């Protein structure tokens, strides 16, 4: 995972992303990646559940 923190408290999933960071262009080159799980990953302490997340913006 890049720039994503997952935390579960009392069965509530919290996702934290620093929106000031960038990791370069997407594979298509059309967007800039801010954060990604790089596919589906297990949720902490709930491995039977998965999350896949991408945060990006359009390339300037």
PDB file of N, CA, C and O in Angstrom:
ATOM      1  N   UNK A   1       0.850  -1.187   0.000  1.00  0.00           N
ATOM      2  CA  UNK A   1       0.000   0.000   0.000  1.00  0.00           C
ATOM      3  C   UNK A   1       0.889   1.240   0.000  1.00  0.00           C
ATOM      4  O   UNK A   1       1.952   1.272   0.619  1.00  0.00           O
ATOM      5  N   UNK A   2       0.430   2.231  -0.695  1.00  0.00           N
ATOM      6  CA  UNK A   2       1.146   3.504  -0.751  1.00  0.00           C
ATOM      7  C   UNK A   2       0.247   4.601  -0.213  1.00  0.00           C
ATOM      8  O   UNK A   2      -0.816   4.882  -0.767  1.00  0.00           O
ATOM      9  N   UNK A   3       0.697   5.229   0.896  1.00  0.00           N
ATOM     10  CA  UNK A   3       0.041   6.419   1.436  1.00  0.00           C
ATOM     11  C   UNK A   3      -1.376   6.158   1.933  1.00  0.00           C
ATOM     12  O   UNK A   3      -2.210   7.062   1.900  1.00  0.00           O
ATOM     13  N   UNK A   4      -1.668   4.943   2.392  1.00  0.00           N
ATOM     14  CA  UNK A   4      -2.991   4.625   2.934  1.00  0.00           C
ATOM     15  C   UNK A   4      -2.814   3.945   4.278  1.00  0.00           C
ATOM     16  O   UNK A   4      -2.040   2.996   4.409  1.00  0.00           O
ATOM     17  N   UNK A   5      -3.539   4.438   5.278  1.00  0.00           N
ATOM     18  CA  UNK A   5      -3.568   3.790   6.580  1.00  0.00           C
ATOM     19  C   UNK A   5      -4.984   3.299   6.836  1.00  0.00           C
ATOM     20  O   UNK A   5      -5.941   4.070   6.763  1.00  0.00           O
ATOM     21  N   UNK A   6      -5.110   2.009   7.137  1.00  0.00           N
ATOM     22  CA  UNK A   6      -6.406   1.409   7.466  1.00  0.00           C
ATOM     23  C   UNK A   6      -6.417   1.077   8.943  1.00  0.00           C
ATOM     24  O   UNK A   6      -5.467   0.490   9.461  1.00  0.00           O
ATOM     25  N   UNK A   7      -7.501   1.456   9.632  1.00  0.00           N
ATOM     26  CA  UNK A   7      -7.618   1.172  11.052  1.00  0.00           C
ATOM     27  C   UNK A   7      -9.061   0.780  11.343  1.00  0.00           C
ATOM     28  O   UNK A   7      -9.995   1.401  10.835  1.00  0.00           O
ATOM     29  N   UNK A   8      -9.238  -0.260  12.169  1.00  0.00           N
ATOM     30  CA  UNK A   8     -10.579  -0.678  12.583  1.00  0.00           C
ATOM     31  C   UNK A   8     -10.690  -0.487  14.092  1.00  0.00           C
ATOM     32  O   UNK A   8      -9.895  -1.029  14.860  1.00  0.00           O
ATOM     33  N   UNK A   9     -11.693   0.295  14.504  1.00  0.00           N
ATOM     34  CA  UNK A   9     -11.990   0.508  15.917  1.00  0.00           C
ATOM     35  C   UNK A   9     -13.480   0.296  16.097  1.00  0.00           C
ATOM     36  O   UNK A   9     -14.289   0.956  15.445  1.00  0.00           O
ATOM     37  N   UNK A  10     -13.851  -0.634  16.991  1.00  0.00           N
ATOM     38  CA  UNK A  10     -15.265  -0.949  17.240  1.00  0.00           C
ATOM     39  C   UNK A  10     -16.005  -1.281  15.944  1.00  0.00           C
ATOM     40  O   UNK A  10     -17.130  -0.832  15.724  1.00  0.00           O
ATOM     41  N   UNK A  11     -15.355  -2.072  15.095  1.00  0.00           N
ATOM     42  CA  UNK A  11     -15.915  -2.523  13.817  1.00  0.00           C
ATOM     43  C   UNK A  11     -16.186  -1.401  12.818  1.00  0.00           C
ATOM     44  O   UNK A  11     -16.972  -1.578  11.887  1.00  0.00           O
ATOM     45  N   UNK A  12     -15.539  -0.247  13.003  1.00  0.00           N
ATOM     46  CA  UNK A  12     -15.628   0.869  12.055  1.00  0.00           C
ATOM     47  C   UNK A  12     -14.276   1.004  11.369  1.00  0.00           C
ATOM     48  O   UNK A  12     -13.255   1.200  12.028  1.00  0.00           O
ATOM     49  N   UNK A  13     -14.274   0.897  10.023  1.00  0.00           N
ATOM     50  CA  UNK A  13     -13.051   1.035   9.234  1.00  0.00           C
ATOM     51  C   UNK A  13     -12.810   2.513   8.953  1.00  0.00           C
ATOM     52  O   UNK A  13     -13.682   3.215   8.443  1.00  0.00           O
ATOM     53  N   UNK A  14     -11.603   2.972   9.299  1.00  0.00           N
ATOM     54  CA  UNK A  14     -11.188   4.337   9.005  1.00  0.00           C
ATOM     55  C   UNK A  14     -10.040   4.278   8.013  1.00  0.00           C
ATOM     56  O   UNK A  14      -9.089   3.517   8.189  1.00  0.00           O
ATOM     57  N   UNK A  15     -10.139   5.086   6.971  1.00  0.00           N
ATOM     58  CA  UNK A  15      -9.120   5.158   5.931  1.00  0.00           C
ATOM     59  C   UNK A  15      -8.485   6.537   6.005  1.00  0.00           C
ATOM     60  O   UNK A  15      -9.183   7.551   5.980  1.00  0.00           O
ATOM     61  N   UNK A  16      -7.145   6.574   6.097  1.00  0.00           N
ATOM     62  CA  UNK A  16      -6.451   7.850   6.165  1.00  0.00           C
ATOM     63  C   UNK A  16      -5.486   7.952   4.991  1.00  0.00           C
ATOM     64  O   UNK A  16      -4.680   7.052   4.753  1.00  0.00           O
ATOM     65  N   UNK A  17      -5.580   9.080   4.247  1.00  0.00           N
ATOM     66  CA  UNK A  17      -4.745   9.329   3.074  1.00  0.00           C
ATOM     67  C   UNK A  17      -4.222  10.761   3.158  1.00  0.00           C
ATOM     68  O   UNK A  17      -4.983  11.698   3.396  1.00  0.00           O
ATOM     69  N   UNK A  18      -2.912  10.915   2.960  1.00  0.00           N
ATOM     70  CA  UNK A  18      -2.320  12.250   2.889  1.00  0.00           C
ATOM     71  C   UNK A  18      -2.489  12.756   1.460  1.00  0.00           C
ATOM     72  O   UNK A  18      -1.823  12.268   0.548  1.00  0.00           O
ATOM     73  N   UNK A  19      -3.371  13.725   1.261  1.00  0.00           N
ATOM     74  CA  UNK A  19      -3.695  14.223  -0.071  1.00  0.00           C
ATOM     75  C   UNK A  19      -2.610  15.128  -0.657  1.00  0.00           C
ATOM     76  O   UNK A  19      -2.731  15.563  -1.802  1.00  0.00           O
ATOM     77  N   UNK A  20      -1.555  15.418   0.107  1.00  0.00           N
ATOM     78  CA  UNK A  20      -0.474  16.259  -0.403  1.00  0.00           C
ATOM     79  C   UNK A  20       0.605  15.447  -1.119  1.00  0.00           C
ATOM     80  O   UNK A  20       1.472  16.026  -1.772  1.00  0.00           O
ATOM     81  N   UNK A  21       0.568  14.121  -1.009  1.00  0.00           N
ATOM     82  CA  UNK A  21       1.602  13.274  -1.626  1.00  0.00           C
ATOM     83  C   UNK A  21       1.180  12.806  -3.010  1.00  0.00           C
ATOM     84  O   UNK A  21      -0.008  12.694  -3.314  1.00  0.00           O
ATOM     85  N   UNK A  22       2.179  12.536  -3.837  1.00  0.00           N
ATOM     86  CA  UNK A  22       1.937  11.982  -5.172  1.00  0.00           C
ATOM     87  C   UNK A  22       2.960  10.888  -5.440  1.00  0.00           C
ATOM     88  O   UNK A  22       4.090  10.962  -4.958  1.00  0.00           O
ATOM     89  N   UNK A  23       2.565   9.862  -6.215  1.00  0.00           N
ATOM     90  CA  UNK A  23       3.440   8.745  -6.529  1.00  0.00           C
ATOM     91  C   UNK A  23       3.664   8.583  -8.027  1.00  0.00           C
ATOM     92  O   UNK A  23       4.056   7.511  -8.489  1.00  0.00           O
ATOM     93  N   UNK A  24       3.415   9.640  -8.780  1.00  0.00           N
ATOM     94  CA  UNK A  24       3.673   9.594 -10.208  1.00  0.00           C
ATOM     95  C   UNK A  24       2.454   9.197 -11.012  1.00  0.00           C
ATOM     96  O   UNK A  24       1.366   9.015 -10.467  1.00  0.00           O
ATOM     97  N   UNK A  25       2.649   9.063 -12.326  1.00  0.00           N
ATOM     98  CA  UNK A  25       1.519   8.794 -13.218  1.00  0.00           C
ATOM     99  C   UNK A  25       0.995   7.365 -13.099  1.00  0.00           C
ATOM    100  O   UNK A  25       1.720   6.445 -12.721  1.00  0.00           O
ATOM    101  N   UNK A  26      -0.274   7.210 -13.430  1.00  0.00           N
ATOM    102  CA  UNK A  26      -0.882   5.883 -13.519  1.00  0.00           C
ATOM    103  C   UNK A  26      -0.306   5.162 -14.724  1.00  0.00           C
ATOM    104  O   UNK A  26       0.432   5.758 -15.508  1.00  0.00           O
ATOM    105  N   UNK A  27      -0.633   3.892 -14.880  1.00  0.00           N
ATOM    106  CA  UNK A  27      -0.104   3.128 -16.013  1.00  0.00           C
ATOM    107  C   UNK A  27      -0.580   3.696 -17.352  1.00  0.00           C
ATOM    108  O   UNK A  27       0.124   3.591 -18.355  1.00  0.00           O
ATOM    109  N   UNK A  28      -1.775   4.297 -17.369  1.00  0.00           N
ATOM    110  CA  UNK A  28      -2.272   4.896 -18.616  1.00  0.00           C
ATOM    111  C   UNK A  28      -1.639   6.264 -18.873  1.00  0.00           C
ATOM    112  O   UNK A  28      -1.627   6.747 -20.005  1.00  0.00           O
ATOM    113  N   UNK A  29      -1.109   6.888 -17.805  1.00  0.00           N
ATOM    114  CA  UNK A  29      -0.512   8.213 -17.935  1.00  0.00           C
ATOM    115  C   UNK A  29      -1.507   9.347 -17.887  1.00  0.00           C
ATOM    116  O   UNK A  29      -1.121  10.511 -18.003  1.00  0.00           O
ATOM    117  N   UNK A  30      -2.783   9.036 -17.719  1.00  0.00           N
ATOM    118  CA  UNK A  30      -3.819  10.074 -17.731  1.00  0.00           C
ATOM    119  C   UNK A  30      -4.022  10.729 -16.364  1.00  0.00           C
ATOM    120  O   UNK A  30      -4.531  11.846 -16.281  1.00  0.00           O
ATOM    121  N   UNK A  31      -3.628  10.037 -15.293  1.00  0.00           N
ATOM    122  CA  UNK A  31      -3.838  10.553 -13.948  1.00  0.00           C
ATOM    123  C   UNK A  31      -2.563  10.423 -13.124  1.00  0.00           C
ATOM    124  O   UNK A  31      -1.642   9.692 -13.488  1.00  0.00           O
ATOM    125  N   UNK A  32      -2.526  11.151 -11.999  1.00  0.00           N
ATOM    126  CA  UNK A  32      -1.421  11.083 -11.042  1.00  0.00           C
ATOM    127  C   UNK A  32      -1.932  10.363  -9.794  1.00  0.00           C
ATOM    128  O   UNK A  32      -2.966  10.732  -9.236  1.00  0.00           O
ATOM    129  N   UNK A  33      -1.213   9.352  -9.368  1.00  0.00           N
ATOM    130  CA  UNK A  33      -1.615   8.547  -8.211  1.00  0.00           C
ATOM    131  C   UNK A  33      -1.247   9.275  -6.925  1.00  0.00           C
ATOM    132  O   UNK A  33      -0.110   9.711  -6.747  1.00  0.00           O
ATOM    133  N   UNK A  34      -2.219   9.398  -6.035  1.00  0.00           N
ATOM    134  CA  UNK A  34      -2.016   9.984  -4.708  1.00  0.00           C
ATOM    135  C   UNK A  34      -1.877   8.868  -3.672  1.00  0.00           C
ATOM    136  O   UNK A  34      -1.041   8.953  -2.772  1.00  0.00           O
ATOM    137  N   UNK A  35      -2.689   7.834  -3.800  1.00  0.00           N
ATOM    138  CA  UNK A  35      -2.633   6.703  -2.870  1.00  0.00           C
ATOM    139  C   UNK A  35      -3.251   5.485  -3.540  1.00  0.00           C
ATOM    140  O   UNK A  35      -4.148   5.614  -4.374  1.00  0.00           O
ATOM    141  N   UNK A  36      -2.764   4.294  -3.170  1.00  0.00           N
ATOM    142  CA  UNK A  36      -3.328   3.068  -3.730  1.00  0.00           C
ATOM    143  C   UNK A  36      -3.050   1.883  -2.813  1.00  0.00           C
ATOM    144  O   UNK A  36      -2.016   1.820  -2.149  1.00  0.00           O
ATOM    145  N   UNK A  37      -3.982   0.959  -2.790  1.00  0.00           N
ATOM    146  CA  UNK A  37      -3.744  -0.305  -2.104  1.00  0.00           C
ATOM    147  C   UNK A  37      -3.039  -1.286  -3.039  1.00  0.00           C
ATOM    148  O   UNK A  37      -2.643  -2.370  -2.610  1.00  0.00           O
ATOM    149  N   UNK A  38      -2.881  -0.922  -4.296  1.00  0.00           N
ATOM    150  CA  UNK A  38      -2.261  -1.769  -5.323  1.00  0.00           C
ATOM    151  C   UNK A  38      -3.009  -3.091  -5.464  1.00  0.00           C
ATOM    152  O   UNK A  38      -2.415  -4.169  -5.465  1.00  0.00           O
ATOM    153  N   UNK A  39      -4.326  -2.974  -5.584  1.00  0.00           N
ATOM    154  CA  UNK A  39      -5.186  -4.160  -5.682  1.00  0.00           C
ATOM    155  C   UNK A  39      -5.977  -4.344  -4.404  1.00  0.00           C
ATOM    156  O   UNK A  39      -5.993  -3.466  -3.542  1.00  0.00           O
ATOM    157  N   UNK A  40      -6.633  -5.488  -4.281  1.00  0.00           N
ATOM    158  CA  UNK A  40      -7.446  -5.762  -3.099  1.00  0.00           C
ATOM    159  C   UNK A  40      -6.574  -6.310  -1.980  1.00  0.00           C
ATOM    160  O   UNK A  40      -5.754  -7.202  -2.196  1.00  0.00           O
ATOM    161  N   UNK A  41      -6.761  -5.763  -0.773  1.00  0.00           N
ATOM    162  CA  UNK A  41      -5.995  -6.190   0.397  1.00  0.00           C
ATOM    163  C   UNK A  41      -6.947  -6.489   1.549  1.00  0.00           C
ATOM    164  O   UNK A  41      -8.035  -5.918   1.616  1.00  0.00           O
ATOM    165  N   UNK A  42      -6.545  -7.385   2.464  1.00  0.00           N
ATOM    166  CA  UNK A  42      -7.400  -7.680   3.623  1.00  0.00           C
ATOM    167  C   UNK A  42      -7.488  -6.481   4.562  1.00  0.00           C
ATOM    168  O   UNK A  42      -6.533  -5.717   4.701  1.00  0.00           O
ATOM    169  N   UNK A  43      -8.626  -6.328   5.196  1.00  0.00           N
ATOM    170  CA  UNK A  43      -8.823  -5.291   6.206  1.00  0.00           C
ATOM    171  C   UNK A  43      -8.223  -5.805   7.517  1.00  0.00           C
ATOM    172  O   UNK A  43      -8.447  -6.958   7.885  1.00  0.00           O
ATOM    173  N   UNK A  44      -7.459  -4.959   8.230  1.00  0.00           N
ATOM    174  CA  UNK A  44      -6.818  -5.409   9.465  1.00  0.00           C
ATOM    175  C   UNK A  44      -7.812  -6.035  10.452  1.00  0.00           C
ATOM    176  O   UNK A  44      -8.873  -5.473  10.721  1.00  0.00           O
ATOM    177  N   UNK A  45      -7.451  -7.193  10.978  1.00  0.00           N
ATOM    178  CA  UNK A  45      -8.264  -7.939  11.957  1.00  0.00           C
ATOM    179  C   UNK A  45      -9.592  -8.436  11.386  1.00  0.00           C
ATOM    180  O   UNK A  45     -10.436  -8.928  12.135  1.00  0.00           O
ATOM    181  N   UNK A  46      -9.789  -8.316  10.075  1.00  0.00           N
ATOM    182  CA  UNK A  46     -10.995  -8.799   9.384  1.00  0.00           C
ATOM    183  C   UNK A  46     -10.560  -9.356   8.028  1.00  0.00           C
ATOM    184  O   UNK A  46     -11.047  -8.926   6.982  1.00  0.00           O
ATOM    185  N   UNK A  47      -9.643 -10.312   8.061  1.00  0.00           N
ATOM    186  CA  UNK A  47      -9.005 -10.813   6.847  1.00  0.00           C
ATOM    187  C   UNK A  47      -9.978 -11.413   5.836  1.00  0.00           C
ATOM    188  O   UNK A  47      -9.634 -11.572   4.665  1.00  0.00           O
ATOM    189  N   UNK A  48     -11.189 -11.748   6.282  1.00  0.00           N
ATOM    190  CA  UNK A  48     -12.189 -12.279   5.350  1.00  0.00           C
ATOM    191  C   UNK A  48     -12.822 -11.173   4.501  1.00  0.00           C
ATOM    192  O   UNK A  48     -13.549 -11.450   3.547  1.00  0.00           O
ATOM    193  N   UNK A  49     -12.537  -9.924   4.859  1.00  0.00           N
ATOM    194  CA  UNK A  49     -13.053  -8.771   4.119  1.00  0.00           C
ATOM    195  C   UNK A  49     -11.885  -8.074   3.441  1.00  0.00           C
ATOM    196  O   UNK A  49     -10.787  -8.007   3.994  1.00  0.00           O
ATOM    197  N   UNK A  50     -12.123  -7.553   2.240  1.00  0.00           N
ATOM    198  CA  UNK A  50     -11.057  -6.925   1.455  1.00  0.00           C
ATOM    199  C   UNK A  50     -11.465  -5.514   1.032  1.00  0.00           C
ATOM    200  O   UNK A  50     -12.646  -5.168   0.990  1.00  0.00           O
ATOM    201  N   UNK A  51     -10.444  -4.712   0.722  1.00  0.00           N
ATOM    202  CA  UNK A  51     -10.674  -3.371   0.198  1.00  0.00           C
ATOM    203  C   UNK A  51      -9.680  -3.123  -0.936  1.00  0.00           C
ATOM    204  O   UNK A  51      -8.529  -3.556  -0.879  1.00  0.00           O
ATOM    205  N   UNK A  52     -10.144  -2.423  -1.959  1.00  0.00           N
ATOM    206  CA  UNK A  52      -9.288  -1.955  -3.046  1.00  0.00           C
ATOM    207  C   UNK A  52      -9.554  -0.479  -3.232  1.00  0.00           C
ATOM    208  O   UNK A  52     -10.694  -0.079  -3.466  1.00  0.00           O
ATOM    209  N   UNK A  53      -8.519   0.337  -3.131  1.00  0.00           N
ATOM    210  CA  UNK A  53      -8.723   1.784  -3.156  1.00  0.00           C
ATOM    211  C   UNK A  53      -7.651   2.461  -4.002  1.00  0.00           C
ATOM    212  O   UNK A  53      -6.466   2.143  -3.893  1.00  0.00           O
ATOM    213  N   UNK A  54      -8.075   3.390  -4.838  1.00  0.00           N
ATOM    214  CA  UNK A  54      -7.172   4.256  -5.587  1.00  0.00           C
ATOM    215  C   UNK A  54      -7.636   5.695  -5.408  1.00  0.00           C
ATOM    216  O   UNK A  54      -8.818   6.001  -5.562  1.00  0.00           O
ATOM    217  N   UNK A  55      -6.696   6.571  -5.082  1.00  0.00           N
ATOM    218  CA  UNK A  55      -6.967   8.006  -4.993  1.00  0.00           C
ATOM    219  C   UNK A  55      -6.048   8.667  -6.015  1.00  0.00           C
ATOM    220  O   UNK A  55      -4.842   8.420  -6.025  1.00  0.00           O
ATOM    221  N   UNK A  56      -6.624   9.512  -6.877  1.00  0.00           N
ATOM    222  CA  UNK A  56      -5.823  10.109  -7.963  1.00  0.00           C
ATOM    223  C   UNK A  56      -6.443  11.435  -8.395  1.00  0.00           C
ATOM    224  O   UNK A  56      -7.562  11.775  -8.011  1.00  0.00           O
ATOM    225  N   UNK A  57      -5.687  12.171  -9.199  1.00  0.00           N
ATOM    226  CA  UNK A  57      -6.235  13.377  -9.830  1.00  0.00           C
ATOM    227  C   UNK A  57      -5.798  13.404 -11.289  1.00  0.00           C
ATOM    228  O   UNK A  57      -4.836  12.744 -11.681  1.00  0.00           O
ATOM    229  N   UNK A  58      -6.528  14.181 -12.078  1.00  0.00           N
ATOM    230  CA  UNK A  58      -6.192  14.310 -13.487  1.00  0.00           C
ATOM    231  C   UNK A  58      -4.835  14.961 -13.644  1.00  0.00           C
ATOM    232  O   UNK A  58      -4.464  15.843 -12.870  1.00  0.00           O
ATOM    233  N   UNK A  59      -4.103  14.524 -14.643  1.00  0.00           N
ATOM    234  CA  UNK A  59      -2.797  15.095 -14.940  1.00  0.00           C
ATOM    235  C   UNK A  59      -2.980  16.522 -15.445  1.00  0.00           C
ATOM    236  O   UNK A  59      -3.855  16.784 -16.270  1.00  0.00           O
ATOM    237  N   UNK A  60      -2.167  17.431 -14.959  1.00  0.00           N
ATOM    238  CA  UNK A  60      -2.267  18.849 -15.368  1.00  0.00           C
ATOM    239  C   UNK A  60      -1.724  19.054 -16.762  1.00  0.00           C
ATOM    240  O   UNK A  60      -1.727  20.177 -17.267  1.00  0.00           O
TER     241      UNK A  60
END
